[in-house]
Amino acid sequence: MTPLKLDSYGTATPPQPDPRGLTVGQVHLGLGAFHRAHQAVYTEDAMRLSGENHWAIASFTQRSGAAAARLAPQDGLYTVVERGARACPPRIVGALREVGDGSADPGCVIDRICDPAVHVVTLTVTEKGYRLDPATGGLHRGDPTVAADLMSGAPRTVPGVLAHAIARRARSGAGPLTVISCDNLPHNGQQLRRVVHEFADAAGLSAVENAMVAFPSTVVDRIVPATTDEDIAALARSLGVHDGAPVMCEPFSQWVIESRFAGPVPAWSAVGAQLVDDVAPWEQLKLRTLNAAHSTLAYLGLRLGYRSIAEAVHDTMLADVCRHLFAEDVRPSLEAPAGVDVVDYGESVLARFANTALPHTTLQVASDGSQKIGPRLLRTVSARAAQGAFARWAALGVAGWALHVVDPVDAAGRRSALADPRADELTDLTSGLPVGAAVRRLVAEPSVVGAETAQQAEFADYVVDVAKDLHRHGAAALRAQVGQ
């Protein structure tokens, strides 16, 4: 079958504006499905509306060259397929005018960022890409790759790449740069700025300190499950051309950006992005409601044998766990954005999760839990503790995570490898211990749950008891918690 390429679109409408008339004005790190279903779509829409065709994207993989290898023969083109009620027809996106393998050649990423025509860098590198020290929240200088970067002029980590690029731009007078994190981290812009500056200080890149750079925080939201071979085959039958790199997503999309830029940016606000003075209320709402429910459904859903988040949320018992979390733990401890009710927002989240046209797997959502439970669940535990209350439902989600670390299984109940950047460390911490003792070791470890939470006896006792019951009794243990 003919591959998707410029002038080879099958029955699909060609991308607008015409990709051949675009020039690169931004660089993206993390050439994954989410970026292609989210920021790249906003950018293409902004160029079409504004007529500013100089905002095309040079996008680089960071951990593997697979995505670049699939997209390069397609001239960077790919299809966005929305699924669910009110879905738009499939569209071809042409905003990526360059794709590259940053893991193989990090120097080419730095070179591209240093082009004076580039004014924006965006990132979707997941939580672990920031190389955060769990104890300090800053740069993890003990990370072997960070340590190697500090000794090298060809860095591979995100903090290293950005620090070197910013320093070179400052020395060459390339102009101001706005660096935008689009990952699910609290205060993601501040976090990114901190690790970049700490890397620069450690590496002696003094030019970074006075560079014209802004790091606005953001909130991004769109459910984008992994694309399957069946998805690719079905799309080929529909369009009449073969797209080896389509993305599947829900119709809903949100992008909230702190209105703090060093220079020009695309007209994102004209195509639906929200520019705000303070992104924190939106950030906390999403992390502690949507993302918290996502993780809770993943860990508890795996124990009950559910393969997808949609299957899990259709279980009324699991949906009720999320509703209790929203109403009893999150709403009393969260300052929501003006005009937004936490419980109503939570109901809209559950409705989106119930979209059976998007098989977002529980095992996929359960990955990298050590990086996620802090902002998603432990933040609520701490906030309620400061109010003199116990966040029972957030702690239930933590219990599901802790059991998954100690006894990782897939939806069929088969033992699976723990997918986590701290897998070796967590396994060393818990190996050889009975389930209860292993879970207690996890929730009493400051580097895992934070110093304050590690000292909360009620929290630890509850998590241990629930994890043991889940391990022994599965659904019956959850019914006892929910009262069904």
C-alpha positions as CSV (number, residue, x, y, z in Angstrom):
1,M,0.0,0.0,0.0
2,T,1.2,3.5,-0.8
3,P,2.8,5.2,2.3
4,L,1.5,8.5,3.7
5,K,3.7,11.3,2.3
6,L,3.5,14.8,0.9
7,D,0.9,14.6,-2.0
8,S,-0.1,11.1,-1.0
9,Y,-3.0,11.5,1.4
10,G,-5.4,8.9,0.2
11,T,-9.0,9.9,1.0
12,A,-7.9,12.2,3.8
13,T,-8.0,16.0,3.5
14,P,-4.4,17.4,3.0
15,P,-2.9,19.2,6.0
16,Q,-3.4,23.0,6.3
17,P,-1.4,25.1,6.0
18,D,0.6,23.3,3.3
19,P,3.7,21.8,5.0
20,R,6.0,22.7,2.1
21,G,5.4,26.4,3.0
22,L,6.4,26.1,6.6
23,T,9.7,27.0,8.4
24,V,10.8,25.8,11.8
25,G,10.3,28.1,14.8
26,Q,10.2,25.7,17.6
27,V,11.9,22.5,18.9
28,H,10.2,19.7,20.7
29,L,11.9,17.1,23.0
30,G,10.0,13.9,23.3
31,L,8.6,12.8,20.0
32,G,5.8,10.7,21.5
33,A,2.1,10.2,20.8
34,F,1.0,12.8,23.3
35,H,3.0,15.6,21.7
36,R,1.6,14.7,18.3
37,A,-2.0,14.6,19.5
38,H,-1.7,17.8,21.5
39,Q,0.9,20.6,21.1
40,A,1.5,19.8,17.4
41,V,-2.2,20.1,16.7
42,Y,-2.5,23.4,18.6
43,T,0.5,24.7,16.6
44,E,-0.8,23.7,13.2
45,D,-4.2,25.2,14.1
46,A,-2.5,28.4,15.2
47,M,-0.5,28.7,12.0
48,R,-3.6,28.1,9.9
49,L,-5.6,30.8,11.7
50,S,-2.9,33.4,12.0
51,G,-1.1,32.9,8.7
52,E,2.2,32.8,10.5
53,N,3.9,29.9,8.8
54,H,7.2,30.1,10.7
55,W,6.2,28.0,13.7
56,A,6.7,24.5,12.3
57,I,8.3,22.0,14.7
58,A,11.6,20.2,14.7
59,S,10.8,17.3,17.0
60,F,13.3,14.9,18.6
61,T,13.1,11.6,20.3
62,Q,14.9,11.4,23.7
63,R,15.0,7.7,24.6
64,S,14.6,5.8,21.4
65,G,14.8,6.5,17.7
66,A,11.7,4.4,16.9
67,A,9.2,7.3,16.4
68,A,11.6,9.3,14.3
69,A,12.3,6.2,12.1
70,R,8.6,5.8,11.5
71,L,7.9,9.4,10.7
72,A,10.9,10.3,8.6
73,P,9.8,8.3,5.6
74,Q,6.4,9.9,5.8
75,D,7.9,13.5,5.6
76,G,6.9,13.9,9.3
77,L,3.2,13.5,8.5
78,Y,0.8,11.5,10.6
79,T,-2.9,11.1,11.2
80,V,-4.8,12.1,14.4
81,V,-7.8,9.9,15.0
82,E,-10.3,11.0,17.6
83,R,-12.5,8.4,19.1
84,G,-15.7,8.8,21.1
85,A,-18.8,11.0,21.0
86,R,-18.3,14.2,19.0
87,A,-15.1,13.0,17.4
88,C,-13.9,14.9,14.4
89,P,-12.9,13.0,11.2
90,P,-9.3,11.8,11.0
91,R,-6.9,14.6,10.0
92,I,-3.4,14.6,8.6
93,V,-1.0,16.9,10.6
94,G,2.0,18.4,8.9
95,A,3.4,20.7,11.6
96,L,6.4,18.5,12.1
97,R,8.8,19.5,9.4
98,E,11.9,17.8,11.0
99,V,12.1,14.7,13.0
100,G,15.3,13.4,14.6
101,D,16.8,10.8,17.0
102,G,18.1,12.9,19.9
103,S,19.1,9.7,21.7
104,A,21.6,8.9,19.0
105,D,22.8,12.4,18.3
106,P,22.1,14.8,21.2
107,G,24.5,17.4,19.6
108,C,22.0,17.9,16.7
109,V,19.3,18.8,19.2
110,I,21.5,21.5,20.8
111,D,22.4,22.8,17.3
112,R,18.7,23.1,16.4
113,I,17.8,24.9,19.5
114,C,20.5,27.4,18.9
115,D,19.1,28.5,15.5
116,P,18.1,32.2,15.9
117,A,14.8,31.4,14.1
118,V,13.8,29.1,17.0
119,H,11.9,30.9,19.8
120,V,10.2,28.1,21.6
121,V,11.2,24.7,23.0
122,T,8.5,22.4,24.3
123,L,8.9,19.1,26.2
124,T,7.0,15.9,26.8
125,V,9.7,13.7,28.3
126,T,7.6,12.2,31.2
127,E,8.5,12.8,34.9
128,K,11.6,10.7,34.8
129,G,13.1,12.8,32.0
130,Y,13.8,15.7,34.4
131,R,16.3,13.6,36.5
132,L,14.8,14.8,39.8
133,D,16.4,13.9,43.1
134,P,13.5,12.4,45.2
135,A,15.1,13.7,48.4
136,T,15.7,17.4,47.3
137,G,13.4,17.9,44.3
138,G,16.3,19.3,42.4
139,L,18.8,17.8,39.9
140,H,19.7,14.3,40.8
141,R,23.5,14.7,40.5
142,G,23.9,11.1,41.6
143,D,22.1,9.8,38.5
144,P,24.9,8.1,36.4
145,T,23.8,9.8,33.2
146,V,23.7,13.2,34.8
147,A,27.1,12.6,36.2
148,A,28.4,11.6,32.8
149,D,26.8,14.7,31.2
150,L,28.6,17.0,33.7
151,M,31.9,15.6,32.5
152,S,31.0,15.8,28.8
153,G,30.4,18.5,26.2
154,A,27.8,16.3,24.5
155,P,25.1,15.9,27.1
156,R,22.2,13.3,26.8
157,T,19.9,14.3,29.6
158,V,17.2,17.0,29.2
159,P,18.7,19.3,31.8
160,G,22.1,19.0,30.1
161,V,20.9,19.5,26.6
162,L,18.9,22.6,27.6
163,A,21.7,24.1,29.7
164,H,24.3,23.8,27.0
165,A,21.9,25.1,24.3
166,I,20.8,28.1,26.4
167,A,24.5,28.9,27.2
168,R,25.4,28.8,23.6
169,R,22.4,30.9,22.5
170,A,23.4,33.5,25.2
171,R,27.0,33.6,23.9
172,S,25.9,33.9,20.2
173,G,23.2,36.4,20.7
174,A,20.5,34.1,19.2
175,G,17.7,35.9,21.1
176,P,15.2,35.1,23.7
177,L,13.8,31.6,24.2
178,T,10.7,30.3,25.9
179,V,11.0,26.7,27.3
180,I,7.7,25.0,28.0
181,S,7.3,21.8,30.0
182,C,4.2,19.9,29.0
183,D,4.6,17.0,31.5
184,N,2.5,16.1,34.5
185,L,4.7,17.7,37.2
186,P,3.7,20.2,39.9
187,H,5.1,23.6,39.0
188,N,6.6,22.0,35.9
189,G,8.1,25.3,34.6
190,Q,9.7,26.0,37.9
191,Q,11.0,22.4,38.2
192,L,12.5,22.6,34.7
193,R,14.1,25.9,35.4
194,R,15.6,24.6,38.6
195,V,17.2,21.5,37.1
196,V,18.5,23.4,34.1
197,H,20.1,26.1,36.3
198,E,21.5,23.5,38.8
199,F,23.1,21.6,35.9
200,A,24.5,24.8,34.5
201,D,26.0,25.8,37.8
202,A,27.6,22.3,38.3
203,A,28.9,22.4,34.7
204,G,30.3,25.9,34.9
205,L,27.9,27.3,32.2
206,S,27.7,30.8,33.7
207,A,26.1,32.2,30.6
208,V,22.8,30.5,31.5
209,E,22.2,32.7,34.5
210,N,21.8,35.9,32.5
211,A,20.2,34.4,29.4
212,M,16.8,35.7,28.1
213,V,14.8,32.5,28.9
214,A,11.4,32.0,30.4
215,F,10.0,28.7,31.8
216,P,6.2,29.1,32.0
217,S,4.3,26.4,33.8
218,T,1.5,24.5,32.0
219,V,-1.3,22.0,32.4
220,V,-1.9,19.7,29.5
221,D,-4.8,17.2,29.1
222,R,-5.8,14.7,26.5
223,I,-6.1,11.0,26.8
224,V,-3.8,9.4,24.2
225,P,-3.4,5.6,24.5
226,A,-0.8,3.6,22.7
227,T,-1.4,3.0,19.0
228,T,-1.8,-0.7,18.2
229,D,-1.1,-2.7,15.0
230,E,-4.9,-3.1,14.6
231,D,-5.3,0.7,14.7
232,I,-2.7,1.1,11.9
233,A,-4.3,-1.6,9.8
234,A,-7.8,-0.2,10.2
235,L,-6.7,3.3,9.3
236,A,-4.9,2.1,6.2
237,R,-8.2,0.4,5.1
238,S,-10.1,3.6,5.7
239,L,-7.7,6.1,4.1
240,G,-6.1,4.0,1.3
241,V,-2.6,4.9,2.4
242,H,-0.3,3.4,5.1
243,D,0.4,5.6,8.1
244,G,3.0,3.9,10.3
245,A,2.7,6.5,13.1
246,P,-0.9,7.6,13.7
247,V,-2.1,8.7,17.1
248,M,-5.4,7.8,18.7
249,C,-7.0,10.2,21.2
250,E,-10.2,11.4,22.8
251,P,-12.0,14.5,21.4
252,F,-11.3,16.5,24.5
253,S,-8.2,18.6,24.7
254,Q,-7.0,21.3,27.1
255,W,-3.8,23.4,27.4
256,V,-3.4,26.0,30.2
257,I,-0.2,28.1,29.9
258,E,1.2,30.6,32.3
259,S,1.3,33.8,30.4
260,R,5.0,34.5,30.8
261,F,7.1,34.3,27.6
262,A,10.5,35.5,26.8
263,G,9.7,36.3,23.2
264,P,7.1,35.5,20.5
265,V,5.1,32.3,20.5
266,P,2.5,30.8,18.2
267,A,-1.1,32.1,18.4
268,W,-2.1,29.1,20.6
269,S,-4.6,31.2,22.6
270,A,-6.6,31.9,19.4
271,V,-7.2,28.1,19.0
272,G,-8.3,27.2,22.5
273,A,-5.2,27.3,24.8
274,Q,-5.9,29.2,28.0
275,L,-3.3,31.9,29.0
276,V,-3.5,32.5,32.7
277,D,-1.5,34.5,35.3
278,D,-1.3,31.5,37.7
279,V,-1.5,28.0,36.5
280,A,-1.2,26.4,39.9
281,P,-5.0,25.9,40.6
282,W,-5.5,24.2,37.3
283,E,-2.4,22.1,37.8
284,Q,-3.4,20.9,41.2
285,L,-7.0,20.2,40.1
286,K,-5.7,18.0,37.3
287,L,-3.0,16.2,39.2
288,R,-5.0,15.5,42.3
289,T,-8.3,14.7,40.6
290,L,-7.8,13.4,37.1
291,N,-4.3,12.0,37.4
292,A,-5.0,10.6,40.9
293,A,-8.1,8.8,39.7
294,H,-6.2,7.5,36.7
295,S,-3.5,5.9,38.9
296,T,-6.0,4.6,41.4
297,L,-8.1,2.9,38.7
298,A,-4.9,1.5,37.2
299,Y,-3.6,-0.1,40.4
300,L,-6.9,-1.3,41.8
301,G,-8.1,-2.3,38.3
302,L,-5.1,-4.5,37.7
303,R,-5.9,-6.4,41.0
304,L,-9.5,-6.9,39.8
305,G,-8.4,-8.2,36.4
306,Y,-9.3,-5.1,34.3
307,R,-7.2,-4.6,31.2
308,S,-8.2,-1.0,30.4
309,I,-9.1,2.1,32.3
310,A,-12.5,2.1,30.6
311,E,-13.3,-1.4,32.0
312,A,-12.2,-0.4,35.5
313,V,-14.3,2.8,35.6
314,H,-17.4,0.8,34.5
315,D,-17.0,-1.1,37.7
316,T,-19.3,0.9,40.1
317,M,-17.2,0.0,43.1
318,L,-14.0,1.5,41.5
319,A,-16.0,4.5,40.3
320,D,-17.3,5.0,43.8
321,V,-13.7,4.9,45.2
322,C,-12.9,7.8,42.8
323,R,-16.0,9.7,43.8
324,H,-15.1,9.4,47.5
325,L,-11.6,10.6,46.7
326,F,-12.9,13.7,44.9
327,A,-15.5,14.6,47.5
328,E,-13.9,13.6,50.8
329,D,-10.2,14.1,50.2
330,V,-9.5,16.4,47.3
331,R,-12.3,19.0,47.5
332,P,-11.7,19.9,51.2
333,S,-7.9,20.3,50.6
334,L,-7.7,21.9,47.2
335,E,-8.1,25.5,46.0
336,A,-9.8,24.9,42.7
337,P,-9.8,27.4,39.8
338,A,-12.6,30.1,40.1
339,G,-15.9,28.7,39.0
340,V,-14.8,25.1,39.0
341,D,-16.3,22.5,41.4
342,V,-14.0,19.6,42.2
343,V,-16.8,17.0,42.3
344,D,-18.3,18.2,39.0
345,Y,-14.9,18.2,37.4
346,G,-14.3,14.7,38.8
347,E,-17.6,13.4,37.2
348,S,-16.5,14.8,33.8
349,V,-13.2,12.9,34.3
350,L,-14.9,9.6,34.9
351,A,-17.1,10.2,31.9
352,R,-14.0,10.6,29.8
353,F,-12.4,7.5,31.3
354,A,-15.5,5.5,30.4
355,N,-14.9,6.0,26.7
356,T,-14.6,2.4,25.5
357,A,-13.3,3.6,22.1
358,L,-10.0,4.4,23.9
359,P,-8.4,1.2,25.4
360,H,-6.0,3.0,27.7
361,T,-4.4,0.0,29.4
362,T,-4.2,-0.3,33.2
363,L,-0.7,-1.6,32.9
364,Q,0.4,1.4,30.8
365,V,-1.0,3.9,33.3
366,A,0.5,1.9,36.2
367,S,4.0,2.5,34.9
368,D,6.5,4.9,36.5
369,G,4.5,5.0,39.7
370,S,7.3,6.2,41.9
371,Q,7.4,9.4,39.9
372,K,3.6,9.8,39.9
373,I,2.2,9.0,43.4
374,G,3.7,12.1,45.0
375,P,1.9,14.8,43.1
376,R,-1.2,12.7,42.4
377,L,-1.9,11.1,45.7
378,L,0.6,11.9,48.5
379,R,0.1,15.6,48.0
380,T,-3.6,15.1,49.1
381,V,-2.5,12.9,52.0
382,S,-0.2,15.7,53.2
383,A,-2.8,18.4,52.7
384,R,-5.5,16.6,54.7
385,A,-3.0,15.8,57.4
386,A,-2.2,19.5,57.7
387,Q,-6.0,20.0,58.3
388,G,-6.0,17.3,61.0
389,A,-7.8,14.8,58.8
390,F,-6.9,11.5,57.2
391,A,-7.1,11.1,53.4
392,R,-8.5,7.6,53.4
393,W,-9.3,7.3,49.7
394,A,-6.0,8.8,48.5
395,A,-4.2,6.3,50.9
396,L,-6.2,3.5,49.3
397,G,-4.7,4.5,45.9
398,V,-1.3,4.5,47.5
399,A,-1.9,1.0,48.8
400,G,-2.7,-0.2,45.3
401,W,0.6,1.3,44.1
402,A,2.6,-0.2,47.0
403,L,1.2,-3.7,46.4
404,H,2.0,-3.3,42.7
405,V,5.6,-2.5,43.6
406,V,5.8,-5.5,45.9
407,D,3.8,-7.9,43.7
408,P,3.5,-6.5,40.2
409,V,0.9,-8.3,38.0
410,D,-0.8,-7.8,34.7
411,A,-4.6,-7.8,34.2
412,A,-4.5,-11.6,33.9
413,G,-2.9,-11.9,37.3
414,R,0.4,-13.0,35.8
415,R,3.6,-11.7,37.4
416,S,5.0,-8.8,35.4
417,A,8.2,-6.8,35.5
418,L,7.9,-3.5,37.5
419,A,8.0,-0.7,34.9
420,D,9.5,2.1,37.0
421,P,12.7,4.1,36.7
422,R,13.4,3.2,40.4
423,A,12.6,-0.4,39.9
424,D,15.9,-1.8,41.1
425,E,16.0,0.5,44.1
426,L,12.4,-0.3,45.1
427,T,13.0,-4.1,44.6
428,D,16.1,-4.0,46.8
429,L,14.2,-2.1,49.5
430,T,11.4,-4.7,49.6
431,S,12.8,-8.0,48.4
432,G,12.6,-11.1,50.7
433,L,10.0,-9.5,52.9
434,P,6.3,-10.6,53.4
435,V,3.8,-8.3,51.7
436,G,2.9,-6.4,54.8
437,A,6.5,-5.8,55.9
438,A,7.5,-4.9,52.3
439,V,4.7,-2.3,52.0
440,R,5.6,-0.8,55.4
441,R,9.2,-0.5,54.3
442,L,8.0,1.5,51.2
443,V,5.7,3.9,53.1
444,A,8.2,4.5,55.9
445,E,11.0,5.4,53.4
446,P,11.4,9.2,53.2
447,S,12.9,9.0,49.7
448,V,9.8,7.3,48.5
449,V,6.9,9.1,50.2
450,G,8.6,12.2,51.6
451,A,9.8,12.8,55.1
452,E,6.5,14.1,56.6
453,T,4.4,11.3,55.2
454,A,6.9,8.6,56.2
455,Q,6.3,9.6,59.9
456,Q,2.4,9.3,59.7
457,A,1.6,6.2,61.7
458,E,-2.1,6.2,60.8
459,F,-1.3,6.4,57.1
460,A,1.3,3.6,57.2
461,D,-1.0,1.3,59.2
462,Y,-3.9,1.8,56.8
463,V,-1.8,1.3,53.7
464,V,-0.3,-1.8,55.0
465,D,-3.6,-3.3,56.1
466,V,-5.3,-2.5,52.8
467,A,-2.4,-3.8,50.7
468,K,-2.4,-7.1,52.6
469,D,-6.2,-7.5,52.2
470,L,-6.0,-6.7,48.5
471,H,-3.3,-9.3,48.1
472,R,-5.3,-11.9,49.9
473,H,-8.9,-11.2,49.0
474,G,-8.9,-8.9,45.9
475,A,-12.4,-7.5,45.2
476,A,-13.7,-8.6,48.5
477,A,-11.2,-6.3,50.3
478,L,-12.3,-3.3,48.1
479,R,-16.0,-4.0,48.8
480,A,-15.2,-3.9,52.5
481,Q,-13.6,-0.5,52.1
482,V,-16.3,1.0,49.9
483,G,-19.1,-0.6,52.0
484,Q,-20.7,-2.5,49.2
